[in-house]
Amino acid sequence: MSENRVPIYLDNNATTRTDPSVVQAILPFFTEQFGNASSTHAFGSEVAAALRQARRSLRGLLGNACDHEIVFTSGGTEANNAAVLSALATQEDRDEIVTTSVEHSAVLALTEQLATKGVKTHIVPVDSRGRLDIEAFRCALGPRTAIASVMWANNETGTMFPVEFLAGLTREAGALFHTDAVQAIGKVRVNLKDSAIDMLSLSAHKLHGPKGIGALYLCKGTKFRPLICGGSQERGRRGGTENIPGIVGLGKAAELAAERLEPERLRIGALRDRLEQGILHNGECVSLGDISNRLANTANIAFDHLEGEAIAHHLNRAGIAVSLGSACNSGSMQPSHVLRAMQVPAWRMRGAVRFSLSRETSLAEVDEVVCAVSDIVARLRATSCVTVGELTS
């Protein structure tokens, strides 16, 4: 890569760049405003005020009614774990979980661990476009269901699930409903005020906030058992001194996301479509997932009979960052559990590359990526043809 070339980042489903305004909001809480929010003196009271403001800002993004419905956590993984474990602990005579085959590992790894302890989990399948089998979900709910946990949007394909409808079905069955909304918050409009969703997880670093901070929305009246016990922080629902710089950063990121959500969603969607159409124009590649109902920023494109790892490697050398799928699995040679659940053929699955845009992505960057991908794929296919020809001659 040329030293003068500006890198292009299209791996925003893995993490986003912290917005400069968020950084500026955070910095004073490492220096001047360093007090403990639980302290009664001035140093503590000004920090406690900042914590309350951050909670209000997050409320604005979620559309929920009460401050005490938000519990700050270390991120989405902790929030997911807290939701599932609390439901199992507080729902009398209910000890089963309903979830999907394409959930993030923060949910699936936990359910696998719980299965070794005798907790029964019903895994609801998806179709070839990653859409949930609604009838199978309905049938999985029963008198012993403690919680149904379904992601709002898939991190690999961007496919969105009808979580409001699923929450209603779950409530009718007498169980709690949780959604891992880590990929959705800041990208889709959310209004939890009159929702049947009992719990929702989010993470700041997916919406241009800092890493190491997230939140669990906990609907008023929902029984809850803390995952982390300690002091009285977060109304006794999450012990430990609050990560004030992180919380302030999450609050500022939520404020910015709420202001920009709709215009940016439309702009990013148009850029994603331009990127996708430009790449698909080359042929021998397809978009994976539900292309009619997905996040505006996400395109998962499978290049038939090529290795996605090779494409991503060449793009990286050209200064373009993409992903092979979920960032949590990118270091593993195991095929994506999401694409396997969608029954994508192996010869197509191996060539899957995820492109995820953000509000910082420009038109010029998209056009440069289209050219780079077209060139790289053409060279890889030419090399593949030469190799096959040599082997058969």
ZABA-200512 format. One record per residue (C-alpha): x, y, z; residue in one letter; residue number from 1. Coordinates in Angstrom, 2 decimals. Each point is the difference from the previous one (the first is absolute). Layout:
NODE       xx       yy       zz  type  seq
NODE        X        Y        Z     A  NUM
...
//
This chain:
NODE       xx       yy       zz  type  seq
NODE     0.00     0.00     0.00     M    1
NODE     1.25     3.47    -0.90     S    2
NODE     1.00     2.12     3.00     E    3
NODE    -2.15     2.82    -1.40     N    4
NODE    -3.09    -2.13    -0.39     R    5
NODE    -2.80     0.53     2.51     V    6
NODE    -1.32    -3.33     1.37     P    7
NODE    -3.64    -0.90    -0.58     I    8
NODE    -1.85    -1.63     2.87     Y    9
NODE    -3.00    -2.19    -0.87     L   10
NODE    -0.12    -2.23     3.07     D   11
NODE    -2.37     2.09     2.09     N   12
NODE    -2.05    -2.97     1.21     N   13
NODE     3.13    -1.08     1.86     A   14
NODE     0.56     3.44     1.53     T   15
NODE    -0.27     3.66    -0.91     T   16
NODE     2.40     2.90     0.36     R   17
NODE    -0.79     1.99     3.11     T   18
NODE    -1.54     3.27    -1.10     D   19
NODE     2.30     3.00     0.76     P   20
NODE    -2.89     1.69     1.83     S   21
NODE    -0.29    -3.07     2.21     V   22
NODE     3.73     0.10     0.75     V   23
NODE    -0.26     3.66     0.98     Q   24
NODE    -2.94    -0.76     2.29     A   25
NODE     1.92    -2.79     1.71     I   26
NODE     3.36     1.68     0.64     L   27
NODE    -0.97     2.23     2.97     P   28
NODE    -1.10    -3.08     1.92     F   29
NODE     3.56    -1.28     0.06     F   30
NODE     1.37     3.26     1.38     T   31
NODE    -2.13     2.82     1.47     E   32
NODE    -3.19    -1.97     0.68     Q   33
NODE     1.50    -3.17     1.43     F   34
NODE    -2.21    -0.48     3.05     G   35
NODE    -2.01    -3.05     1.00     N   36
NODE    -3.69     0.44    -0.82     A   37
NODE    -0.91    -1.60     3.34     S   38
NODE     1.88     2.66     2.01     S   39
NODE    -2.03     2.77     1.64     T   40
NODE     2.52     2.83    -0.48     H   41
NODE     0.23     2.32    -3.00     A   42
NODE     2.42    -2.24    -1.89     F   43
NODE    -2.53    -2.81     0.16     G   44
NODE    -3.16     2.02    -0.58     S   45
NODE     1.18     1.50    -3.30     E   46
NODE     0.91    -3.46    -1.25     V   47
NODE    -3.36    -1.37     1.13     A   48
NODE    -1.67     2.76    -2.01     A   49
NODE     1.95    -1.06    -3.10     A   50
NODE    -1.09    -3.60     0.57     L   51
NODE    -3.64     1.09     0.16     R   52
NODE     0.38     2.02    -3.20     Q   53
NODE     1.51    -2.99    -1.82     A   54
NODE    -2.94    -2.14     1.11     R   55
NODE    -2.42     2.61    -1.35     R   56
NODE     1.83     0.10    -3.33     S   57
NODE    -0.18    -3.77    -0.33     L   58
NODE    -3.69     0.14     0.90     R   59
NODE    -0.49     2.36    -2.92     G   60
NODE     1.54    -2.49    -2.42     L   61
NODE    -2.01    -2.93     1.37     L   62
NODE    -3.30     1.83     0.36     G   63
NODE    -0.62    -1.44     3.46     N   64
NODE    -1.71     1.77     2.87     A   65
NODE     2.08    -0.35     3.18     C   66
NODE     3.60     0.56     1.06     D   67
NODE    -0.03    -3.10     2.18     H   68
NODE    -0.70    -2.23    -3.02     E   69
NODE     3.65     0.36    -1.07     I   70
NODE     2.80    -1.98     1.65     V   71
NODE     3.51     0.85    -1.15     F   72
NODE     2.26    -3.01    -0.66     T   73
NODE     3.47    -0.70    -1.38     S   74
NODE    -1.49    -0.68    -3.45     G   75
NODE    -2.40    -2.12    -1.99     G   76
NODE     1.38    -3.35     1.14     T   77
NODE    -0.53     0.76     3.67     E   78
NODE    -3.48     1.36    -0.71     A   79
NODE    -0.94    -3.17    -1.94     N   80
NODE     1.29    -2.25     2.76     N   81
NODE    -1.74     2.01     2.70     A   82
NODE    -3.33    -0.15    -1.83     A   83
NODE    -0.02    -3.75    -0.60     V   84
NODE     1.33    -1.01     3.42     L   85
NODE    -2.37     2.34     1.82     S   86
NODE    -3.01    -1.40    -1.85     A   87
NODE     0.94    -3.54     0.96     L   88
NODE     0.48     1.06     3.62     A   89
NODE    -3.23     1.99     0.39     T   90
NODE    -2.60    -1.86    -2.07     Q   91
NODE    -1.54    -2.55     2.32     E   92
NODE    -0.54    -3.49    -1.49     D   93
NODE     1.52     1.20    -3.30     R   94
NODE     3.40    -1.35    -0.96     D   95
NODE     0.14    -0.03    -3.80     E   96
NODE     1.46     2.42    -2.56     I   97
NODE    -1.13     0.74    -3.53     V   98
NODE     2.54     1.57    -2.34     T   99
NODE     1.14    -0.17    -3.62     T  100
NODE     2.69    -1.79    -1.96     S  101
NODE     1.58     3.29    -1.11     V  102
NODE     0.44     1.80     3.33     E  103
NODE     3.27     1.59     1.02     H  104
NODE     2.34    -2.21     2.01     S  105
NODE    -0.77     2.17     3.05     A  106
NODE    -3.34    -1.83     0.08     V  107
NODE     0.77    -3.35    -1.66     L  108
NODE     3.13    -0.73     2.04     A  109
NODE    -1.94     0.71     3.18     L  110
NODE    -2.88    -2.28    -0.97     T  111
NODE     2.46    -2.76    -0.90     E  112
NODE     1.56     0.33     3.43     Q  113
NODE    -3.40    -0.03     1.69     L  114
NODE    -0.95    -3.13    -1.96     A  115
NODE     2.79    -1.88     1.81     T  116
NODE    -1.80     0.89     3.24     K  117
NODE    -3.32    -1.34    -1.21     G  118
NODE    -1.61     3.15    -1.36     V  119
NODE    -1.98    -0.82    -3.12     K  120
NODE     0.43     2.33    -2.98     T  121
NODE    -2.22     0.08    -3.07     H  122
NODE     1.97     1.19    -3.04     I  123
NODE    -2.28     1.51    -2.65     V  124
NODE     1.28    -0.38    -3.58     P  125
NODE     0.20     2.55    -2.81     V  126
NODE    -0.55    -0.36    -3.74     D  127
NODE     2.52     0.49    -2.81     S  128
NODE    -0.36     3.78     0.28     R  129
NODE     0.55     0.00     3.74     G  130
NODE    -3.67     0.63     0.84     R  131
NODE    -1.35    -1.53     3.18     L  132
NODE    -2.47    -2.88    -0.18     D  133
NODE    -2.85     1.74     1.82     I  134
NODE    -2.13    -3.11     0.35     E  135
NODE     2.93    -1.92     1.51     A  136
NODE     0.50     2.88     2.44     F  137
NODE    -3.66    -0.11     0.99     R  138
NODE     0.17    -3.76     0.53     C  139
NODE     3.17     0.27     2.08     A  140
NODE    -1.73     2.20     2.57     L  141
NODE    -1.60    -1.93     2.82     G  142
NODE    -0.98    -0.04     3.67     P  143
NODE     3.63    -0.54     1.04     R  144
NODE     1.50     2.78    -2.13     T  145
NODE     1.79     2.49     2.23     A  146
NODE     1.34     2.25    -2.74     I  147
NODE     0.12     0.36    -3.76     A  148
NODE     3.13     1.80    -1.23     S  149
NODE     0.02     1.14    -3.63     V  150
NODE     2.41     2.49    -1.54     M  151
NODE    -1.48     3.11    -1.59     W  152
NODE     2.41    -0.12    -2.95     A  153
NODE     2.61    -2.55    -0.99     N  154
NODE     3.60     1.17     0.18     N  155
NODE     1.15    -1.97    -3.05     E  156
NODE    -2.80     0.49    -2.52     T  157
NODE    -1.88     2.99     1.41     G  158
NODE    -3.28    -1.96    -0.18     T  159
NODE    -2.54     1.44     2.42     M  160
NODE    -2.51    -1.98     2.02     F  161
NODE    -3.56     1.08     0.93     P  162
NODE     0.88     0.34     3.68     V  163
NODE    -3.09     2.02     0.96     E  164
NODE    -2.26    -2.75    -1.38     F  165
NODE     2.11    -2.74     1.60     L  166
NODE    -0.10     1.83     3.33     A  167
NODE    -3.78     0.00    -0.17     G  168
NODE    -0.11    -3.75    -0.62     L  169
NODE     2.38    -0.56     2.89     T  170
NODE    -2.04     2.12     2.37     R  171
NODE    -3.12    -1.99    -0.91     E  172
NODE     1.92    -3.13     1.02     A  173
NODE     0.77     1.55     3.40     G  174
NODE     3.76     0.24    -0.59     A  175
NODE     2.47     2.88    -0.17     L  176
NODE     1.34     1.29    -3.31     F  177
NODE     3.55     1.28    -0.48     H  178
NODE     1.59     1.39    -3.14     T  179
NODE     3.69     0.42    -0.72     D  180
NODE    -0.28     3.37    -1.75     A  181
NODE     3.74     0.69    -0.13     V  182
NODE     0.01     0.31    -3.80     Q  183
NODE    -3.34     1.81    -0.24     A  184
NODE     0.25     2.85     2.50     I  185
NODE     1.02     3.18    -1.77     G  186
NODE    -0.93    -1.48    -3.40     K  187
NODE    -3.76    -0.54     0.32     V  188
NODE    -2.71     1.95     1.79     R  189
NODE    -0.87    -1.53     3.37     V  190
NODE    -2.93     0.84     2.27     N  191
NODE    -0.19    -2.12     3.12     L  192
NODE    -2.62     2.06     1.85     K  193
NODE    -2.95    -2.20    -0.97     D  194
NODE     1.97    -3.06    -1.05     S  195
NODE    -0.39    -3.61     1.16     A  196
NODE     3.81    -0.28     0.10     I  197
NODE     1.06    -0.69     3.58     D  198
NODE     3.77     0.30    -0.40     M  199
NODE     2.33     1.41    -2.65     L  200
NODE     3.79     0.01    -0.26     S  201
NODE     2.18     2.62    -1.69     L  202
NODE     3.65     0.96    -0.28     S  203
NODE     1.53     3.47    -0.42     A  204
NODE     2.82    -0.92    -2.36     H  205
NODE    -2.46    -1.03    -2.71     K  206
NODE    -1.37     3.57    -0.21     L  207
NODE     3.19     2.09     0.07     H  208
NODE     0.36    -0.17     3.77     G  209
NODE     2.84    -1.43     2.12     P  210
NODE     0.70    -3.68     0.59     K  211
NODE    -0.64    -1.62     3.36     G  212
NODE    -3.40     1.53     0.65     I  213
NODE    -3.53    -1.10    -0.84     G  214
NODE    -3.43    -0.19     1.54     A  215
NODE    -2.88    -2.31     0.74     L  216
NODE    -3.49     1.42    -0.39     Y  217
NODE    -2.16    -1.55     2.68     L  218
NODE    -3.71     0.68    -0.36     C  219
NODE    -1.66     1.42     3.11     K  220
NODE    -1.33    -2.80     2.19     G  221
NODE     2.20    -2.73    -1.48     T  222
NODE     1.49    -2.20     2.70     K  223
NODE     3.78     0.12    -0.08     F  224
NODE     2.86    -1.72     1.77     R  225
NODE     3.39     1.75    -0.35     P  226
NODE     2.80    -1.75    -1.82     L  227
NODE     2.59     2.06     1.92     I  228
NODE    -0.72     0.50     3.69     C  229
NODE     1.66     2.70     2.07     G  230
NODE    -1.01     3.49     0.99     G  231
NODE    -3.19     1.91    -0.62     S  232
NODE     1.00     1.36    -3.41     Q  233
NODE    -2.65    -0.19    -2.76     E  234
NODE    -2.68    -0.41     2.67     R  235
NODE     1.71    -3.15     1.22     G  236
NODE    -0.23    -1.70    -3.39     R  237
NODE     3.66     0.23    -1.04     R  238
NODE     2.62     0.33     2.71     G  239
NODE     3.26     1.86    -0.44     G  240
NODE     1.09     3.63    -0.35     T  241
NODE    -1.48     1.36    -3.21     E  242
NODE     2.17     0.42    -3.07     N  243
NODE    -0.84     3.70    -0.23     I  244
NODE     2.17     0.87    -3.04     P  245
NODE    -1.56    -2.93    -1.86     G  246
NODE    -3.53     0.87     1.11     I  247
NODE     0.44     3.64    -1.01     V  248
NODE     1.35    -1.19    -3.35     G  249
NODE    -2.97    -2.32    -0.51     L  250
NODE    -2.37     2.83     0.85     G  251
NODE     1.64     2.36    -2.49     K  252
NODE     0.08    -2.71    -2.70     A  253
NODE    -3.72    -0.67     0.62     A  254
NODE    -0.77     3.71    -0.29     E  255
NODE     1.84     0.26    -3.33     L  256
NODE    -1.60    -3.19    -1.33     A  257
NODE    -3.49     1.23     0.84     A  258
NODE     0.63     3.29    -1.80     E  259
NODE     1.42    -1.58    -3.15     R  260
NODE    -1.76    -3.36    -0.19     L  261
NODE    -2.57     0.51    -2.76     E  262
NODE     1.99     2.10    -2.51     P  263
NODE     3.10    -2.11     0.51     E  264
NODE    -1.94    -3.26    -0.35     R  265
NODE    -1.23     1.09    -3.41     L  266
NODE     3.41     1.28    -1.13     R  267
NODE     1.84    -3.10     1.21     I  268
NODE    -2.59    -2.27    -1.60     G  269
NODE     0.54     1.70    -3.35     A  270
NODE     3.77    -0.39     0.32     L  271
NODE    -0.37    -3.67     0.99     R  272
NODE    -2.19    -0.63    -3.06     D  273
NODE     2.52     1.73    -2.27     R  274
NODE     2.82    -2.10     1.45     L  275
NODE    -1.98    -3.21    -0.28     E  276
NODE    -1.24     0.60    -3.54     Q  277
NODE     3.47     0.97    -1.14     G  278
NODE     1.47    -3.22     1.37     I  279
NODE    -2.83    -2.25    -1.17     L  280
NODE     0.38     1.41    -3.51     H  281
NODE     3.13    -2.14    -0.34     N  282
NODE    -2.08    -3.18     0.17     G  283
NODE     0.65    -3.31     1.80     E  284
NODE    -0.89     1.53     3.36     C  285
NODE    -3.20     0.45     2.00     V  286
NODE    -1.27     1.95     3.00     S  287
NODE    -0.79    -2.11     3.05     L  288
NODE    -2.80     0.67     2.45     G  289
NODE    -3.40     1.59    -0.33     D  290
NODE     0.83     2.83    -2.40     I  291
NODE    -3.51     1.46     0.36     S  292
NODE     0.16     0.24     3.80     N  293
NODE     3.49     0.66     1.32     R  294
NODE     2.12     2.70     1.59     L  295
NODE     0.69     2.87    -2.38     A  296
NODE     3.75    -0.24     0.53     N  297
NODE     0.61    -3.73    -0.56     T  298
NODE     0.78    -2.07    -3.09     A  299
NODE     1.23    -3.58     0.25     N  300
NODE     1.18    -1.03    -3.47     I  301
NODE     1.07    -3.54    -0.87     A  302
NODE     2.45    -0.44    -2.87     F  303
NODE    -0.61    -3.44    -1.50     D  304
NODE     2.94    -2.42     0.04     H  305
NODE     2.39     2.58     1.50     L  306
NODE     1.43     0.35     3.49     E  307
NODE    -1.35     2.96     1.93     G  308
NODE     3.19    -0.02     2.04     E  309
NODE     2.05     0.68    -3.14     A  310
NODE    -2.30     2.85    -1.06     I  311
NODE     0.13     1.58     3.47     A  312
NODE     3.80    -0.40     0.07     H  313
NODE     0.46     1.80    -3.32     H  314
NODE    -2.43     2.72     1.01     L  315
NODE     1.92     0.48     3.23     N  316
NODE     3.23     0.42    -1.97     R  317
NODE    -1.81     2.65    -2.04     A  318
NODE    -0.96     1.80     3.21     G  319
NODE    -3.60    -1.19     0.11     I  320
NODE    -1.34    -1.68     3.14     A  321
NODE    -2.84    -2.54    -0.33     V  322
NODE    -0.97    -3.15     1.88     S  323
NODE    -0.52    -3.67    -0.72     L  324
NODE    -3.13     0.10     2.18     G  325
NODE    -0.32     0.43     3.72     S  326
NODE     3.05     1.69     1.53     A  327
NODE    -0.25    -2.41     2.94     C  328
NODE     0.66    -2.91    -2.39     N  329
NODE     2.40     1.61    -2.44     S  330
NODE     3.02    -1.54     1.70     G  331
NODE    -1.47    -3.46    -0.41     S  332
NODE     0.08    -2.18    -3.11     M  333
NODE    -3.39    -1.45     0.93     Q  334
NODE    -2.73     0.90    -2.51     P  335
NODE    -2.55     2.57     1.09     S  336
NODE    -2.77    -1.53     2.10     H  337
NODE    -2.37     2.59    -1.47     V  338
NODE     0.67    -1.00    -3.61     L  339
NODE    -0.12    -3.68     0.94     R  340
NODE    -3.40     0.56     1.62     A  341
NODE    -1.11     1.59    -3.28     M  342
NODE     1.27    -3.14    -1.80     Q  343
NODE     2.26     2.02    -2.29     V  344
NODE     2.00    -2.50    -2.14     P  345
NODE     3.63    -0.44     1.06     A  346
NODE     1.35     1.20    -3.37     W  347
NODE    -1.89     3.25     0.52     R  348
NODE     0.41     0.33     3.75     M  349
NODE     3.81    -0.01    -0.25     R  350
NODE    -0.16     3.10    -2.18     G  351
NODE    -2.19     2.11     2.29     A  352
NODE     1.23     3.51     0.81     V  353
NODE    -1.86     2.49     2.19     R  354
NODE     0.03     3.70    -0.83     F  355
NODE    -1.45     2.21     2.76     S  356
NODE    -0.19     3.76    -0.45     L  357
NODE    -0.48     2.87     2.44     S  358
NODE    -0.97     3.65    -0.03     R  359
NODE     3.67     0.75    -0.70     E  360
NODE     0.02    -1.97    -3.28     T  361
NODE     0.19     2.19    -3.11     S  362
NODE    -1.09    -0.41    -3.62     L  363
NODE     3.61     0.21    -1.15     A  364
NODE     0.95    -2.83     2.37     E  365
NODE    -2.82    -2.22    -1.26     V  366
NODE     1.05     0.51    -3.63     D  367
NODE     3.63    -0.73     0.87     E  368
NODE    -0.99    -3.24     1.75     V  369
NODE    -2.10    -1.12    -2.97     V  370
NODE     3.01     0.49    -2.31     C  371
NODE     2.34    -1.76     2.42     A  372
NODE    -2.30    -3.00     0.49     V  373
NODE    -0.58    -0.34    -3.75     S  374
NODE     3.74     0.01    -0.67     D  375
NODE     0.83    -2.43     2.82     I  376
NODE    -2.75    -2.46    -0.92     V  377
NODE     0.99     0.08    -3.68     A  378
NODE     3.63    -0.77     0.89     R  379
NODE    -0.98    -2.79     2.39     L  380
NODE    -2.29    -1.59    -2.57     R  381
NODE     2.70     0.22    -2.67     A  382
NODE     2.49    -1.64     2.35     T  383
NODE    -2.55    -2.69     0.86     S  384
NODE    -0.60    -0.73    -3.70     C  385
NODE     3.73    -0.27    -0.66     V  386
NODE     0.43    -2.39     2.93     T  387
NODE    -2.90    -2.17    -1.13     V  388
NODE     1.38    -0.01    -3.57     G  389
NODE     3.44    -1.07     1.18     E  390
NODE    -1.48    -2.81     2.09     L  391
NODE    -2.09    -1.35    -2.90     T  392
NODE     2.67     0.33    -2.76     S  393
//
